[in-house]
Amino acid sequence: MIDKHNKLIARGVDDFSQEGIAVNVFHKVIGVDYENRKVEVLDIKRGKRFFKSYDQLVITTGAEPFIPEFISD
C-alpha cells in the first residue's frame, strides 16, 4: 500500500539527472555483456549503435496508459 500520494507522481528525465541517474530515452538495448558490464545500445532517432558501460543496470521497457472502456446504459 502506498502511504504517501507523492510516491505516485511520475518523475521526468531532469528529476533523475538531478539525482545523478542517467536516463536515455529513444534508445534500445540490443545486447548485454554482463562480464564486462557493458550494453550495446541503438539510438533509435539517429540509427547509431554504441557501447556503454554501467555500474548498476536498470532496464525499463516503457509503458502506454490503458484506458478501459466502460459500459454505460
trRosetta pair geometry for C-beta under 8 A, 3 or more apart (Angstrom, degrees):
i j d omega theta_ij theta_ji phi_ij phi_ji
2 5 7.2 87 132 -94 122 36
2 7 5.3 -161 -154 73 109 125
2 8 6.1 46 -172 -53 165 102
3 7 7.6 61 53 3 61 141
4 7 5.2 100 77 -13 85 102
5 8 5.8 -52 -171 25 54 114
5 9 7.7 66 139 -35 71 92
6 9 5.5 -29 -159 3 54 120
11 15 3.9 -116 -170 85 100 148
11 16 6.2 112 132 -46 122 82
12 15 5.1 108 54 2 63 101
12 16 7.6 -129 104 1 39 87
13 16 5.9 -59 -155 38 35 107
13 17 6.2 38 149 -24 68 107
13 23 4.8 -144 -129 76 82 133
13 25 6.5 -80 -78 -21 132 121
14 17 5.4 -52 -145 34 34 116
14 18 6.5 39 156 -24 65 101
15 18 6.0 -52 -156 28 30 112
15 19 7.1 17 149 -8 60 107
16 19 5.7 -66 -157 42 39 107
16 21 4.1 -80 180 77 94 112
16 22 7.7 -111 133 6 115 2
16 23 4.8 79 80 -28 149 125
17 20 7.7 55 -176 -67 34 16
17 21 7.0 -101 -75 62 26 63
17 22 7.6 53 -103 -102 70 40
17 23 7.1 -92 -54 19 78 100
24 27 4.0 -9 136 20 114 146
24 41 7.0 -4 119 -159 161 146
26 43 7.1 40 120 -165 90 63
26 44 4.7 -121 177 51 77 110
26 45 5.1 29 152 -27 140 103
27 41 5.3 -5 -178 -174 116 113
27 42 6.7 156 -161 79 62 49
27 43 5.7 -30 -105 -104 85 51
27 44 6.4 -152 -92 -6 26 89
28 41 7.1 145 74 -159 40 63
28 42 4.7 -15 61 58 93 103
28 44 5.9 80 -10 -59 103 104
29 32 6.6 29 168 -62 124 90
29 39 5.0 -51 -135 -178 109 127
29 40 7.1 106 -163 73 63 54
29 41 5.8 -39 -101 -101 56 70
29 42 7.9 -171 -83 17 9 77
29 59 6.1 -74 18 -121 149 122
30 40 5.2 -64 69 102 86 101
30 41 7.0 145 13 -118 85 17
30 42 5.2 62 -26 -20 125 108
30 49 7.1 -56 38 -126 138 112
31 39 6.8 157 87 -164 55 57
31 40 3.7 22 52 35 102 119
32 38 7.8 166 -157 92 47 47
32 39 5.3 -21 -106 -110 68 79
32 40 7.6 -124 -60 18 30 76
32 57 7.5 99 -136 178 123 167
33 36 4.6 -8 129 48 120 100
33 37 7.3 -46 96 21 82 13
33 38 4.5 5 55 60 114 88
33 39 7.3 -160 22 -80 73 30
33 40 7.5 80 -17 -27 97 89
33 51 7.9 0 15 -144 128 118
34 37 7.1 21 -167 -77 32 47
36 53 7.6 -87 142 -115 83 95
37 53 5.7 52 111 -160 90 83
37 54 5.5 -131 170 62 91 69
37 55 7.4 39 177 -94 139 23
37 57 7.8 -163 -155 -37 78 117
38 51 5.0 11 176 -177 125 108
38 52 6.6 155 -155 77 75 33
38 53 5.0 -44 -95 -95 80 61
38 54 7.2 152 -104 9 30 80
39 51 7.0 162 80 -152 38 61
39 52 5.5 -18 58 60 88 87
39 54 6.4 36 -8 -15 104 124
39 57 6.9 131 -47 -126 125 131
40 49 6.3 5 179 -173 95 107
40 50 7.6 175 -152 92 58 27
40 51 5.6 -35 -98 -96 62 74
41 49 6.8 157 82 -153 46 58
41 50 5.6 -22 61 65 95 73
41 51 7.2 146 13 -107 84 21
41 52 5.6 18 -8 3 132 114
42 47 7.6 -20 -172 -148 94 32
42 48 7.5 162 -153 85 54 35
42 49 5.4 -28 -97 -96 67 77
43 46 4.4 5 110 44 122 103
43 47 7.0 -39 83 21 80 16
43 48 4.8 6 41 57 115 83
43 49 7.6 -155 12 -77 76 27
43 50 7.2 30 -22 11 105 105
44 47 7.5 23 -168 -71 24 46
54 57 4.7 77 123 -73 157 88
